[in-house]
Amino acid sequence: MPAKSKAQQKAAGAALSAKRGETPKSKLIGASKEMYESMSEKELEEFAETKHKGLPEHKKSG
């Protein structure tokens, strides 16, 4: 499943980096911390690899 916004894609990238041990888990905040705890590495890869082109900065609530 691709990311729905640039912010979501960036958060997934940060969580994926921590999941792989490239970034300390303690550096995660907000959505990236929640993603780290609730998603598998494969799920995070799918979100993080989403291209930025055409994505809104933030997902509209609704």
C-alpha positions in Angstrom: 0.0 0.0 0.0 1.6 3.3 -1.0 1.8 6.3 1.3 -1.1 8.9 1.0 1.1 12.0 1.7 4.7 13.1 1.8 4.6 13.4 5.5 3.4 9.7 5.8 6.2 8.6 3.4 8.8 10.5 5.4 7.6 9.0 8.7 7.7 5.5 7.2 11.3 6.1 6.1 12.4 7.2 9.5 10.6 4.2 11.1 12.2 1.8 8.6 15.7 3.3 9.3 15.2 2.5 13.0 13.8 -0.9 12.3 17.0 -1.7 10.4 19.1 -0.4 13.2 20.5 2.6 11.2 18.9 5.1 13.5 18.3 4.9 17.2 14.7 4.1 18.1 14.9 6.9 20.7 15.1 9.5 17.9 11.6 8.6 16.6 8.7 10.8 17.5 5.0 11.0 16.6 3.8 9.0 13.6 7.2 7.4 12.9 7.3 6.0 16.4 3.8 4.6 16.1 4.7 3.1 12.7 7.9 1.5 14.1 5.9 -0.3 16.8 2.9 -1.3 14.7 4.2 -2.2 11.2 6.6 -4.8 9.8 9.7 -3.9 7.9 8.0 -5.0 4.6 5.0 -2.7 5.3 7.3 0.2 6.1 9.3 -0.5 2.8 6.1 -0.2 0.8 5.2 3.2 2.4 8.8 4.5 2.3 9.3 3.7 -1.4 6.3 5.7 -2.5 7.4 8.5 -4.9 6.8 12.1 -3.8 5.5 13.3 -7.1 1.8 14.0 -7.0 1.4 13.5 -3.2 0.0 16.2 -1.0 2.2 17.4 1.8 -0.3 16.1 4.4 -3.3 13.9 4.0 -6.6 15.7 4.2 -8.8 14.5 7.0 -12.2 13.4 6.2 
